Amino acid sequence: MIKNDMNLLARYQEIHKEKAAQYSANKIYAVILLVLFLVIGAYSLKLFLDNNMLKGEVNDLQAYVESPNVIARMNEIATLQDNIKKLDEMAAEVGSINEVLKTAVRFDSNTLNVLFYNRPSNVEFQNISFQQGALLVTVTGPRPSDPSNYVLRLQRTDYFKEVTYTGYAYDAGSSQYTTTIRLVMKGRD
């Protein structure tokens, strides 16, 4: 019988070296680097394609913006915006003018109506004029109290800012008492 000695330790070391060689650190590093390069390469390719696509879109947009039709429309819009600003300024000026006119003194038919409807029946108008911001009304009446009663009536209307007269004069030829009433107009609210 032949004796074959079997060295189990040697056989174990051989198997272990084969397995160790299969999974060596260099192979693991190489696989990790390969995967890393593939991921970076794929991401770089994606970025490159996205960049090219964006450049194409930018070129299309730039061509659109620089087209003569769009430039003409943009100039038209700028002109319209300038006109709108001018109209807004004009509206503000008109508004301020309207505010001034609302408070300005006005001589109109309402003033004449107040003068006429508050006049006693025996008082007659001789002259109505507007001078230096005041209305001057010359009236006559057969009694000395007639012009002063008319002044009191006008004061009670609260239509005028100021109602004054300096007295009356008697005209013997017409037997009438004459006075001039000074009326300062109120501004409108």
C-alpha positions in Angstrom: 0.0 0.0 0.0 1.3 3.2 -0.9 1.2 5.7 1.5 -0.1 9.0 0.4 0.2 11.6 3.0 -2.2 14.4 2.8 -1.1 17.8 4.0 -4.3 19.5 4.9 -2.7 22.7 5.9 -1.0 23.1 2.5 -4.3 22.4 0.8 -6.1 24.9 3.0 -3.6 27.6 2.2 -3.9 27.0 -1.5 -7.7 27.4 -1.4 -7.4 30.4 0.7 -4.9 32.0 -1.7 -7.2 31.4 -4.6 -10.1 33.1 -2.8 -7.9 35.9 -1.6 -6.7 36.5 -5.1 -10.3 36.5 -6.3 -11.2 39.4 -3.9 -8.0 41.3 -3.7 -8.1 45.0 -2.6 -6.8 46.1 -6.0 -9.7 44.5 -7.8 -12.2 46.1 -5.4 -10.6 49.5 -5.9 -10.6 49.0 -9.6 -14.3 48.1 -9.6 -15.2 51.1 -7.4 -13.2 53.5 -9.7 -14.8 52.0 -12.8 -18.3 52.5 -11.3 -17.4 56.1 -10.2 -16.0 57.0 -13.7 -19.2 55.6 -15.3 -21.4 57.6 -13.0 -19.4 60.8 -13.5 -19.3 60.2 -17.2 -23.0 59.6 -17.4 -23.7 62.8 -15.4 -21.2 64.8 -17.5 -22.9 63.5 -20.7 -26.3 64.6 -19.3 -25.0 68.1 -18.4 -23.4 68.4 -21.9 -26.7 67.5 -23.6 -28.7 69.8 -21.3 -26.2 72.6 -22.0 -26.5 72.2 -25.7 -30.3 72.1 -25.5 -30.3 75.3 -23.4 -28.0 77.0 -25.9 -30.3 76.1 -28.7 -33.3 77.5 -26.8 -31.4 80.7 -25.9 -30.4 81.2 -29.6 -34.1 80.7 -30.6 -35.3 83.2 -28.0 -32.6 85.7 -29.0 -33.5 85.4 -32.7 -37.2 86.0 -31.7 -36.4 89.0 -29.5 -34.1 90.5 -32.2 -36.7 90.0 -35.0 -37.9 93.3 -36.6 -41.6 92.6 -35.7 -40.8 92.2 -32.0 -38.6 95.2 -32.0 -41.4 97.3 -33.6 -43.9 96.0 -31.1 -41.5 96.8 -28.2 -41.1 100.3 -29.5 -44.8 100.7 -29.8 -45.3 99.4 -26.2 -42.7 101.9 -24.9 -44.4 104.7 -26.7 -47.8 103.6 -25.2 -46.3 103.5 -21.7 -44.9 107.0 -22.2 -48.3 108.2 -23.3 -49.9 106.5 -20.3 -47.5 108.3 -18.0 -48.3 111.6 -19.7 -52.0 111.0 -19.4 -51.6 110.1 -15.7 -49.7 113.4 -15.2 -52.4 115.3 -17.1 -55.2 113.6 -15.1 -53.4 114.6 -11.9 -53.1 118.2 -13.1 -56.8 118.3 -14.2 -57.7 116.9 -10.8 -55.8 119.6 -9.0 -57.4 122.2 -11.3 -60.8 120.8 -10.6 -60.1 121.1 -6.9 -59.2 124.7 -7.3 -62.2 125.4 -9.4 -64.5 123.8 -6.9 -63.4 126.3 -4.3 -63.1 129.3 -6.6 -65.6 132.1 -6.5 -68.2 131.8 -9.2 -70.8 134.3 -10.4 -73.6 132.3 -12.0 -77.4 132.2 -12.4 -77.7 130.9 -8.8 -76.3 134.2 -7.6 -78.8 136.1 -9.6 -81.6 133.9 -8.3 -80.6 134.6 -4.7 -80.5 138.3 -5.5 -83.9 138.3 -7.2 -85.9 136.0 -4.9 -84.8 137.8 -1.7 -85.6 141.3 -3.1 -88.6 143.0 -1.5 -91.3 143.7 -4.0 -90.8 147.5 -3.8 -87.0 147.4 -4.3 -85.7 147.8 -7.9 -82.3 146.9 -9.3 -80.5 149.8 -10.9 -77.1 148.2 -11.6 -75.2 144.9 -11.0 -71.5 144.8 -11.6 -68.5 142.6 -10.5 -65.4 144.5 -9.4 -62.3 143.5 -7.5 -63.7 140.2 -6.4 -67.0 141.6 -5.1 -70.5 142.0 -6.6 -71.8 145.5 -6.5 -75.6 145.8 -6.6 -77.3 149.2 -6.7 -80.9 149.2 -5.7 -83.7 151.8 -5.1 -86.8 151.8 -2.9 -89.5 154.3 -1.9 -88.7 154.1 1.8 -85.4 154.3 3.6 -85.9 150.9 5.2 -86.3 149.1 1.9 -82.6 148.9 1.0 -81.6 148.0 4.5 -84.3 145.3 4.7 -82.9 143.9 1.4 -79.4 143.8 2.9 -80.7 141.9 6.0 -82.4 139.4 3.8 -79.2 138.8 1.8 -77.2 138.3 5.0 -79.6 135.7 6.2 -79.2 133.6 3.1 -75.7 132.7 4.1 -74.9 132.5 0.3 -72.4 135.4 0.5 -69.2 135.6 2.5 -69.8 139.3 3.2 -72.8 141.6 2.7 -72.1 145.3 3.4 -73.5 148.7 2.5 -72.6 152.2 3.6 -76.1 153.7 3.9 -78.5 155.2 1.4 -79.0 158.5 -0.6 -82.3 160.1 -1.3 -83.1 161.3 -4.8 -85.7 164.0 -4.6 -86.4 163.9 -8.3 -87.5 160.3 -8.3 -88.5 160.2 -4.6 -86.4 157.0 -4.2 -83.7 155.9 -1.7 -80.7 154.5 -3.4 -77.9 152.3 -2.0 -75.0 150.2 -3.3 -74.6 146.8 -1.7 -71.2 145.1 -1.7 -71.4 141.3 -1.8 -68.3 139.1 -1.4 -68.9 135.7 -2.9 -68.1 132.5 -1.1 -66.0 129.8 -2.7 -67.7 126.5 -3.5 -67.0 123.5 -1.3 
